[in-house]
Amino acid sequence: MDLFYLFLSQFGAVQVMILSSKLIQNDRVMLAMMNSWLISLTQFAFVHIITTSTYSAPEKLFFSGLGGSLGVGSGWWIYNRFLHKEK
């Protein structure tokens, strides 16, 4: 179960970092500031899971890498689908 939570925490961390980057690029600073709390939460969860899990390093690396790569795509999609404002 730890590997699933590791995947979710990395997925979420990368997703909210992508959202933050896109928000800053488009001068939506207040949303980016609120989003930073989600970045802190997901990074805290990631570090906690990595340090307390008994799985091997390659297993942890695989699931965190998979979560991160899928987080990039979903963060981009969410921003473009729901948050992007045409100038």
Legacy VTK file of the C-alpha trace (Angstrom):
# vtk DataFile Version 3.0
C-alpha trace
ASCII
DATASET POLYDATA
POINTS 87 float
0.000 0.000 0.000
2.938 2.322 0.644
3.900 2.155 -3.031
0.418 3.285 -4.038
0.634 6.228 -1.624
4.126 7.002 -2.914
2.759 7.057 -6.454
-0.113 9.349 -5.407
2.104 11.745 -3.489
4.546 12.143 -6.380
1.697 12.381 -8.902
0.129 15.139 -6.814
3.413 16.952 -6.167
4.348 17.188 -9.829
0.794 18.039 -10.828
0.555 20.999 -8.454
4.053 22.195 -9.413
3.011 22.220 -13.079
-0.130 24.140 -12.133
1.935 26.622 -10.142
4.281 27.215 -13.052
1.407 27.768 -15.470
-0.380 30.082 -13.034
2.724 32.240 -12.539
3.352 32.407 -16.302
-0.132 33.827 -16.740
0.002 36.331 -13.851
-2.423 34.428 -11.634
-0.317 34.982 -8.567
-3.021 34.613 -5.908
-3.984 31.152 -7.183
-0.308 30.206 -7.318
0.146 31.337 -3.719
-2.781 29.191 -2.571
-1.481 26.292 -4.658
1.840 26.441 -2.803
0.115 24.900 0.218
-0.706 21.856 -1.899
2.937 21.668 -2.970
4.005 21.632 0.685
1.444 18.981 1.573
2.389 16.614 -1.255
6.130 17.043 -0.680
5.695 16.354 3.030
3.724 13.189 2.241
6.362 12.059 -0.274
9.246 12.483 2.171
7.311 10.774 4.958
6.485 7.763 2.773
10.036 7.454 1.411
11.586 7.505 4.872
9.136 5.117 6.548
8.529 2.570 3.765
10.348 -0.770 3.843
10.265 -1.317 0.078
13.505 -1.400 -1.911
14.976 1.694 -3.551
14.255 0.475 -7.125
10.595 -0.101 -6.242
10.314 3.340 -4.683
12.043 4.920 -7.673
9.752 3.186 -10.175
6.508 4.195 -8.470
7.599 7.758 -7.766
8.847 8.137 -11.356
5.591 6.779 -12.744
3.570 9.110 -10.542
5.699 12.085 -11.553
5.449 11.458 -15.278
1.681 11.029 -15.156
1.442 14.096 -12.903
3.061 16.255 -15.598
0.475 15.299 -18.188
-2.482 15.641 -15.867
-1.308 19.002 -14.499
-1.008 20.366 -18.039
-4.444 18.979 -18.972
-6.168 20.364 -15.862
-4.677 23.815 -16.382
-5.610 23.981 -20.062
-9.069 22.502 -19.522
-10.210 24.384 -16.427
-7.908 27.263 -15.464
-6.489 28.810 -18.632
-7.848 32.211 -19.581
-7.268 33.535 -23.069
-5.702 36.994 -23.091
LINES 1 88
87 0 1 2 3 4 5 6 7 8 9 10 11 12 13 14 15 16 17 18 19 20 21 22 23 24 25 26 27 28 29 30 31 32 33 34 35 36 37 38 39 40 41 42 43 44 45 46 47 48 49 50 51 52 53 54 55 56 57 58 59 60 61 62 63 64 65 66 67 68 69 70 71 72 73 74 75 76 77 78 79 80 81 82 83 84 85 86
